[in-house]
């Protein structure tokens, strides 16, 4: 369904703000794709057309970018998009079992959506959070140290509309469309809510405190600062 005049006016204003952050308009393509994704919940043909026309690109050029990055979806996903990592560490510690049990529990495969439109499921590769494996993500927020039981409960809570809190990050979980708008560059002022790091991230800092270690002072350009004793 084509964008209405009201939606186009809003997109034009938001796009102008985004483009103004870059030296060349075409550099704004990635955030603009998140912007149109926040409107439809996926990157529609109208979204591709809007980005191409706004940035002076061909629709083929825009489509090539959309098809390359997996964060851009070409068909609707759930209000809460669930990703399960099965890369090496997560897989060894139970990620594959979690994914398999969610398939069975939700009665659907990868890249499918529950009939109520609440949850979609994606098979993810590394989320760069191996110290908390197995890891899941919902709308790109972390859920750490998951088990098949906690994964099923998470999915059920999302479908029931129960409050769900990520392990790290904001104190509340935003919707898929809200997350897309944040990725487009429009902050929701939640970035400082909740813990930004977990216990495993802070081990090095705690060890340094115990030993009284501090970071070396920066040396002159081209010279290596001495390591602290």
C-alpha positions as a printed Julia matrix, in Angstrom:
229×3 Matrix{Float64}:
  0.0     0.0    0.0
  1.55    3.35  -1.05
  2.53    5.83   1.62
 -0.2     8.37   2.34
  0.47   12.09   1.94
  0.71   12.47   5.71
  3.24    9.65   5.98
  5.28   11.04   3.09
  5.38   14.47   4.71
  6.65   12.93   7.94
  9.21   10.79   6.13
 10.44   13.77   4.13
 10.99   15.79   7.32
 12.75   12.92   9.08
 14.85   12.1    6.02
 16.01   15.73   5.76
 17.24   15.57   9.37
 19.13   12.35   8.69
 20.67   13.5    5.41
 21.87   16.7    7.06
 24.23   14.61   9.23
 26.24   13.35   6.26
 28.62   15.05   3.79
 27.01   13.2    0.87
 23.28   12.39   0.7
 23.83    8.8   -0.44
 25.76    8.15   2.78
 22.41    8.34   4.59
 21.01    5.25   2.88
 21.38    2.84   5.82
 19.53    5.01   8.37
 16.92    5.9    5.76
 16.21    2.21   5.26
 15.69    1.85   9.0
 13.37    4.87   8.81
 11.1     3.35   6.17
 11.27    0.02   8.01
  9.91    1.78  11.1
  6.89    2.83   9.05
  5.81   -0.49   7.54
  7.67   -2.88   9.82
  9.75   -3.99   6.83
 11.36   -2.42   3.76
  8.54   -2.37   1.25
  8.74   -1.55  -2.45
  7.4     1.91  -1.57
 10.16    2.27   1.02
 12.78    1.39  -1.58
 11.25    3.87  -4.02
 11.24    6.59  -1.35
 14.91    6.05  -0.46
 15.97    5.98  -4.1
 14.09    9.15  -4.99
 15.25   10.99  -1.87
 18.93   10.15  -2.34
 19.16   10.24  -6.11
 19.86    6.52  -6.39
 18.33    3.82  -8.57
 15.9     1.37  -7.01
 18.31   -1.4   -8.02
 21.09    0.22  -5.98
 18.84    0.48  -2.94
 17.56   -3.07  -3.35
 21.15   -4.33  -3.48
 21.82   -2.82  -0.07
 18.55   -4.11   1.4
 19.27   -7.64   0.22
 22.82   -7.55   1.63
 22.06   -6.6    5.24
 19.93   -9.05   7.22
 18.65   -6.35   9.61
 16.46   -5.11   6.75
 13.4    -7.3    6.23
 11.6    -7.71   2.92
  8.37   -8.95   4.49
  6.57   -8.19   7.77
  8.0    -9.57  11.0
  6.42   -9.76  14.43
  5.96   -6.93  16.87
  8.77   -8.68  18.72
 11.42  -10.19  16.47
 13.24  -12.98  18.29
 16.7   -14.1   17.22
 18.51  -17.18  18.51
 22.29  -17.39  18.14
 23.72  -20.81  17.23
 27.29  -19.79  16.44
 30.14  -21.72  18.05
 29.89  -20.84  21.75
 26.12  -20.39  21.83
 25.66  -23.56  19.82
 27.87  -25.66  22.08
 26.12  -24.34  25.19
 22.59  -25.02  23.96
 21.65  -22.49  21.26
 20.72  -25.18  18.76
 18.42  -26.86  21.27
 16.82  -23.53  22.15
 16.1   -22.81  18.49
 14.72  -26.29  17.88
 12.45  -26.12  20.92
 11.16  -22.68  19.96
 10.33  -24.01  16.5
  8.26  -26.73  18.12
  6.79  -24.54  20.87
  5.69  -21.79  18.49
  4.8   -24.17  15.67
  6.76  -22.28  13.05
 10.09  -22.18  11.25
 12.73  -19.53  10.71
 11.56  -16.15   9.4
  7.92  -16.94  10.15
  5.44  -15.01  12.3
  2.94  -16.28  14.86
 -0.7   -15.97  13.75
 -1.29  -13.16  16.26
  1.54  -11.14  14.72
  3.32  -10.81  18.06
  6.46  -12.88  17.54
  8.7   -13.79  14.65
 11.72  -16.08  14.85
 15.13  -15.77  13.23
 18.18  -18.03  13.23
 21.07  -15.67  13.98
 24.82  -15.94  13.73
 27.22  -14.38  16.25
 25.81  -11.57  18.42
 29.24  -10.69  19.88
 28.09  -11.62  23.39
 29.83  -14.99  23.78
 30.49  -14.5   27.51
 26.73  -14.75  28.06
 26.02  -17.73  25.81
 23.5   -18.96  24.9
 22.24  -15.54  23.84
 18.95  -14.47  22.31
 17.91  -11.07  21.03
 14.5    -9.46  20.86
 14.34   -6.35  18.7
 18.16   -6.24  19.04
 18.17   -6.23  22.87
 20.12   -8.93  24.7
 18.71  -11.82  26.68
 21.66  -13.64  28.23
 22.37  -17.14  29.57
 19.18  -18.55  28.09
 17.82  -22.08  28.47
 15.06  -23.85  26.54
 12.74  -23.21  29.49
 13.5   -19.49  29.77
 13.29  -19.13  25.99
  9.8   -20.66  25.89
  8.69  -18.42  28.77
 10.09  -15.36  27.0
  8.15  -16.21  23.84
  4.96  -16.79  25.83
  5.36  -13.51  27.72
  5.88  -11.61  24.47
  2.74  -13.13  22.96
  0.71  -12.44  26.12
  1.85   -8.83  26.35
  3.53   -9.37  29.7
  6.32   -6.94  30.69
  9.69   -8.18  29.47
 13.03   -6.69  30.46
 16.3    -7.27  28.59
 19.26   -8.58  30.59
 21.29   -5.51  29.71
 20.27   -2.15  28.39
 16.95   -0.29  28.68
 14.46   -1.14  31.39
 11.74   -1.87  28.86
 11.56   -3.57  25.51
 10.54   -1.43  22.54
  8.58   -2.78  19.58
 10.2    -3.74  16.29
  9.08   -0.52  14.61
 10.28    1.58  17.52
 13.65   -0.15  17.37
 13.9     0.6   13.65
 13.27    4.28  14.29
 15.99    4.32  16.95
 18.41    2.74  14.47
 17.47    5.47  12.01
 18.92    7.94  14.49
 15.95    9.1   16.54
 16.78    8.42  20.17
 14.18    7.27  22.68
 16.15    8.57  25.7
 16.39    5.04  27.12
 20.07    4.48  26.34
 21.2     5.17  29.9
 18.52    3.01  31.51
 19.51   -0.32  32.98
 22.98   -1.91  33.08
 25.11   -1.32  30.01
 27.47   -4.13  30.95
 27.15   -7.42  32.77
 29.38   -9.05  35.4
 31.6   -10.82  32.86
 32.3    -7.51  31.08
 33.53   -5.96  34.31
 35.95   -8.68  35.48
 38.98   -6.95  34.0
 38.04   -3.67  35.66
 37.63   -5.38  39.03
 41.01   -7.11  38.71
 42.64   -3.78  37.86
 41.08   -2.17  40.92
 42.29   -4.99  43.18
 45.86   -4.51  41.97
 45.72   -0.73  41.82
 46.39   -0.74  38.08
 45.6     2.33  36.03
 45.75    3.06  32.33
 49.05    4.49  31.1
 49.19    8.2   30.4
 49.22    8.97  26.67
 52.74    9.62  25.42
 53.94   12.07  22.77
 52.89   11.36  19.21
 54.82    8.4   17.86
 56.02    7.23  21.28
 54.67    4.32  23.31
 53.66    5.24  26.85
 55.29    3.17  29.58
 53.23    0.38  31.07
 52.24    0.87  34.73
 54.24   -1.13  37.23
